[in-house]
Amino acid sequence: MSEKKQQSFLREASHQIMAGGSAGLVEICLMHPLDVVKTRFQIQRGKSDPNSYKSLGDCFRTIFRNEGLIGFYKGILPPILAETPKRAVKFFTFEQYKKLLGFTPLSPGLALSVAGLGSGLTEAVVVNPFEVVKVSLQANRDAFAVQPSTFAQARLIISANGFGLKGLNKGLTSTLGRHGVFNMIYFGFYFNVKDMIPASQDPSLEFLRKFAIGLTSGTISSCVNIPFDVAKSRIQGPQPVPGEIKYRTCFQTMVLVYREEGYLALYKGLIPKIMRLGPGGAVMLLVYEYAYGWLQKNW
């Protein structure tokens, strides 16, 4: 009996991991250009920055003019390498935390949010080194042909600062905050609201119902967690004065940005972030659900 249970768990886990990995890969390939634009906005330091973009359209035009179409895909290799394990971890750990929380006195709705928080914190630990490399590549405004490769950039970071909180794991607390808050709202909102709105028998309407809930979930999560995202980009990106560390920790960075640039600076990059993670959040959940359902039936 125990052997059957173990086989059942491994089968279910493999389905969750494969469906989660597929969801992440599809989302990153579709939405990465908006992530580049978001990062560029977050690392610029107000109007005094000589490289400041005037608007979202100006950012798109400047990147395309100076760096070409491929400039929108700078730093894509780290997330592609990370997306399969990252999203696999995201969805697999969410399902496992959800099961464990079923044995606690928490209400089902709250348990979904807490499971999301746990999955986000776990995901952040896995993904942070990839994020450090990605942000440093995205911040580079040189033409794609002359910038260092992903692996060369990673070696440069490790040789200069090692694997710790000053090197490949720089900005870990901000990444924990970003992913923990996002997943807490993302999963909690999606599954609670999905249970409230009746399912449709029409496959097209059912797809639209899930897409609309996923879109709203990704949008709200993005609006709430973006101060952590700005802090992460400032810590992991190039410092204003080379060789001098200005942005050190998550909340110190938030306070500094607020004092020097105002509270709206904590929401820099919000529009491209919503443009990416609103539909991207819906895409991920739908790909996960449909892929998981297909795997359950066919494998």
Steps between C-alpha positions, in 0.01 A plus 500: 500500500779744595675421170182589309473827693861582419448427130184714501687788666792478253258492204309802629822687585648435155181632338508816716869557423464449124183714478661774710817497290298520177299794638817690588668441166199616297458812716864609486528459123188713445560770761877554541523826295273669755724377781799674335302826475381469863858451627630800300238726662569366849876558491488858366529760773257780415523776240858583600611165354651586158380164363145551625218384272228762448211254463412138436495565125837679519648199680378258231624727220841563662568132566396407147707780343818449707494127572276351233211258537723255684552766769152417631622147572806599703535285807250241374730200544512516883119500531468225235752290693320588822138495380453124483633435853359833627142446386525129577595600857227767504213268409631182664569666837166683486319167459702342783456794741128500416479132597688555825288801594191284454592346838500839677203700635548766229198567280536361143517851351774617737690172458525569124665838568738358761593216261568766237724690742697183575540415133617855426768493770623160380501618137699814593788299645525295179476792258701780665844416350344496152334835573834659596651398165185597305475851650870571444461400133177698454661811648774488234412748222775390262410328175421132548806392298750667735348419839627198700321167473279369780768262627775763470288743703436234766875424521571874531256536791637192677867598453432853630265427792454122537177308554380683812272796567744739332537282191277244334239522779492878519154639574364171639273668759341716227446192283343318796264795552421529129416133447341438840254791469428433132422130540298556818259728310533323163398153617268618778301730272490268199378184672262677742334706225495207257303299758252789545420550129307206351678303227361509146416191297618682186879435463560845346314682778672287764839592350406870507373470861833353615703745290314802644550380859869424432547842335345677799703288742830579324415871479410541869805300610726719283359822646552383858850350471670755274683694778690176573570466126640855479720436805623176343590670172685781680700256715579257219553762228795739457553741791488879429870543585723212382675330792267660758207295632198724546215249496575229759187341646134476403336747741802735509471526121124564513548780757787652298302496174200654679708780659696588186242444225157489666257216554412471129859385436412181689255428217743550211449248225144423616341532155738259319484271806118489479519460121722199559365337816131574445464291183814304592346397831189383319709310242695322774195385693317387186799315354554336840137392541459370144842331492441339840154380391641355176782321686255355753289353219774386263808412705 
